[in-house]
């Protein structure tokens, strides 16, 4: 059981409004902030005061939140909450490559000639299939085991319009591939499944696909999350994301809903616009995920995408990380965040503040994100 209490955080600057912190602890006693057995939902506010163009004194509030998992901070600029970002007046038209199937290396029949084949140690046929999903190596790898899993032969699919079956088949294909990697190279335990939908999210091809990576060396997020999850479990015997989720369900304002065993919530301290998490409690390996679980994940992801589509957004990033060791206490968590629209003259969502200072600045409170996303999880989708 996670006990939540409320603490006030002392602030020295006179520009700071009264901050609060919501503490989820493994026991009743008050612990220092560095204690790894504690989740701290901390929020502080700063204010900027200036003379606006009309000559009046203006005061703007910026909320600074600390991620309870990583300790990273983000900012919410409420003065821009009503701003209509260019390019989001309506869903943008399909990209120019949307009808160029003959030029796409992922479309049939050219996919068989223009894509590489897996090493025979991983597949005697050179590719893996699951339903209509086709998996093959990434021609431009990011790690030792880098692959691409196609949904099906549909060349361009607008956000929220993929079939749950094609999504689930693609995930199942990824899982089968990673199981083969683990069997072939037991030290390649740092695994990830990601998606970049449209060039604004980093996608080089519009044909829907997932990217898979496995390595003996961890990426930054894998290293940090594993250390945090294992340390938390060692200190108090609880799973990190399950404890986070328990707090969010009890608090309620950011919790969204469920699809099967997956629990969905808006990130307390988002590092992307309209960031939503899907957590699979106490499952720490892709090999623990059943076919039904993958189907439920696909439904949840599509619910999130339909929410983004309702915001007239057409691009997103998705990520699901795992560390495949018996001792790992890092539970499976899918992270989805919307990206700037792929449309002419739309600004990037990463400015100098994000790139150089390392703080993501968003314009919408996570509580509002959850409120707007819930209908897409209660409509029977």
N, C-alpha and C positions, 0 to 999 in steps of 0.2 A: 504494500500500500504506500502510495506517495503522498506525503503531507504537504499541503500548500499553505504558505503564510505570506503576508505582505510586509515588506520592509521599505523604509524610506532611505534613499541613497543621498548622502550629503553632497552638496554641490557648492563650489566656492564662488563662481562668477555671478555677478548681480544680474546678468542677462538670462540666467537659467530659471525656468519655471520649476515649480515643485515636482521633483521626479518620484516615481514609484518603481518598485521592483516586486515581481511575483516570484516567490521562491518555492521550488518543488524539491524537497529533501528526502533522503532515505530514512531519516529519523527526526525526532522533534527538536533536538538541540540546534542552536544557531551555529553555523559553521563559517569559517572565513571564505572569502570569494574564491580563493585558489583551490578549495577542497574539491577533488575530482568526483566526490560522491553526491554532488549537488547540481541541480539544474536551476539556473537563475534566469527568469524572464524579466530582464531589466529594460526600462524605458526612461529616458530623460529628454527634456526639451530645452532648446536654446531659442532665443529670440533675436531678431535683427530689427533695429529701429532706424528709420530714415525719413527724410522729407520727400513725399511723392511729388510727381509733376504738377499737381494742383496746389502745392504749397502746404498740404496737411501732413501732420505727423502720422506715419504708418508703422505698424508693428507686425512682423511676420514670424510665425512659429515654425520651427523645424524640429521634428521628433527624431531622436537618435536611439535606436534599439540595438541590443547586444544579442547575437545568436546564442541561445543556451547550449548549443552543441559545440560550436567552434570558438566562441568568444569574439568573432568578427562583428563589426558594427555596420549598420546601414542607416540611411537617413530617409525620412518621409517629409517631402516639401509640400505642406498643405496649401500653400499659396497658389500652387499650380493644379490643384485637384479638379478644378472646373475647366481647365484648359483643354481645348479640342485639338489634339495633336494632328498636324497635317498628314493627310493620307489615310485617316481613319473615318472620314465622313461616310464612306461605304466600303464594302469589301472590294479590294482592288481587282482589276481584271486579271485573268490568268497570265502568267509570264510568257514572253515570246517563244520559249522552247516548249510550250505546252502541247503543241500539235506536231512536233518534229520527231515522230517516232522512228523514222528511218535513220536519224542521226544519233539516236540514243543507244549507247552500248549495252544498256540493261534491257532493252526491248527484244522480244523474239522476232525474227530468228537470229539476229546478229549477236545476241548475248553469248551464244555458244562459240563464236569465233573471236569475239573482242574482249572476253574476260578470261583471267587466268584460272588455273586449276589447283586444287589442294594437293599437297604432298601425298604420295601413296600411303604414308604412315597414318594419315588422317582419313583418307577416303580413297578406295580403289577406283571409284568412278570419277574422282576429281571435283565433284560437287555434291552437296547435300540437298535433299528435297523434303519438304513437309507440306502436304497439300499442294497448293500452287506456289509456295515459297521456294526460292532457289538461293542457295548459299555458295559463295566462292571467295577466294582470297581477295583482299584489297590490293589493287595494282600499285597503290601508293601507301604502303603500310605505315602505321604510327607506332608499331611495336612488333615483338617477335611473332605474335599470332594475331593477325589483323584481317578481318573478313567483312563481307557485306552480305546481308540477308534481304533479298527482295520480298515485297509483299506478294505480288503476282505480276501479271503482264500489263496491268493498267499503267499507262505512261505518266499521267498527271492526275493527282487526286487532290481536290481542294481540302483545306483544313476541315476536319470533322466529318468528311464524307467517305473515309475508308470503311471497309466492312470489318466488323469485329473478328470474323473468322480469319480474314487475311492477316490481320494484326497478330492474332494468337498463333497462327501457323508460323509467322516470321519469328516470334519469340521462341516457340518450340524448336525451330531450326537452330536458333542461337544457342539454346540450352544444350541441344545435342552436340553441336560443334564444340562448345566449351567443355563438355564431359569428355569428348575425345582428346582435346588438348590436355586436360588434366591427367588422363590415363597415359598419354604419350610423354608428357613432361610434368611430373608431379610438383616441380618447383614453380611452375607458372601459375601462381595462385591469385594474382591480382587481376581481376576480371571486370569488364564493363560492357554494357549494352547502351548505345547512345543513338540519338536521331537528330539530324539537322534538317528541318523542313524549310526549303527554299534558300536562295543565296543570302538573304538577310540574316539567316541563322547559321550560315557557314556551309550550306549544302551546295555542292558543285553540280549536281544533277537533280532534276525535278522528279525523276522516277522514284516512287516511295521505297525507302529501304532503311534498314537498321545497320549500324556499324558495331562490330564486335572487336574487343581487344583483350588479350591476355598476355601477361608478362611476368618475369621473375622479379622485376623491380616495380615498386608501387608508384603510382602518380601521387601528386600532393594530397588530393582529397582522400584517397585510399589510406595513405599513411596517417594523416591527421585523424580521420574518423576511426580507424582501427585502434589507434592509441587511446582515443577518448572513450570508445565503447568498452574496450578491455579494461581500462582503468576504472571506469564506472562500475563495471560488474565485479571487479576484484574488491572494491571498497564497500559495496553494499549489497552485492548479490543480485542486483536487478539489471535488466536489459535497458540500454540507453534509450532507444527509440520507443520502446514500450512505455517507459516511464514518462518520456516526453508526451506521448500520445495520451496517457492516462491524465496528465495535467490538462491537455487541450480539450479532451472530452468533458472533464469536470468544469473547466472554465467556460467553454461553450462558444465563445464569440468567433473563433476561427475554425471550428470544426465544421466539416462539410457533409460527410456521409460515408457510405460503404458501397463496395461492389464485392460481394463474396467476403473473403477474409481481409481484403485490402481496406485500410482506413484512410480517408482523405481529409486533409486539413490545409488551410492557407498558412504559409510559412510565417512565423512570428516576426522574424527579422529578414525580410526577403533580400536576395542578392540578384533579383531579376524582377521585371514587371509581372504582376499578377502570378507570383510563384506559388505553386501548389505541390504538396507532397502526398504520395501514396505509400503507406507503411504496411508491411506484412509482418505482424508481430511475431517475434521469436523464431523467425525463419532466417537463417544466416548463410544459406547456400542456395545457388541456383538449382542444385540437384534435389532440394527439398520442396521445390515448387511443382505442383501437380499440373496436369493439362487443364484442369478446371480453374486453377489459380491463374494460369496464363490467360485464359479466356476472360476471367473477371478483371484482370489488369487491363486487358484490351478495352473492355467496356468502360472502365474508369477513365482511361486515357481519352477515349472518344468523347466522354462527357465533358472533360476539361476542354478539349478542342472545340466542342460546340459552344461552350461558354466563350472561348476566345473569338470564335467566329461571330458570336453575338456582339462582341466589342469591335467588329470589323477589322480584326487582325488576321493575317494570313501566314505568319511564320512563327515557329517555336523551336525550342530545344528540349530534349528529353534525355535523362540519364538514370541508369540503374547500376550501382556498383556492388561488388562482392569481393571478399577475401576468403578464398576457399581453403581454409585450414580448420582442422577439428577444434582448435582452441578459440577460434574467432567468435566474438560476441557482437559483431557488427551485423545488425539486422538489415534486411532488404528494404530499401526506400527508393521509390521512383520520384524524381524531381522533374517538374515541367515548368517552363517559364516562357512567356510570350516574348517575341522579339519585334524590332521595328518592322513595319510592313515592307515587303518587297514591292516597291512602287517607285516611280521617278521622283527624285528630289525629296525623299523622306530622310530625315536625319537619323544618325545612329543613336541607339539607346545607351551607348557607352561613351561618355564624355571624358574630358581630362580629369574630372573629379574621380570617376571610377577607375580609370587607367593609371593615373599618377598617385592618387591618394588612397585608393583601395576601398573606398566606401561607395556602395551602390546607393543612388538616390532615386527613389520612386515617388510617384505623386498620389498614390492611392493607399489607404490604410489596409492592412491584411484583413481586418474585420469586415471591411466593405467588400473586399474580394470574395470572402467566404459567403457573405450574404447574397451576392450576385451569382455565385456559382451553384448554390444549393439547389435551385430549381432544376438544374440540369442533371442532378443526381436523384431527384424525386419524381421524375417524369416517366420512369420505367424504361429508360434507354439502356 
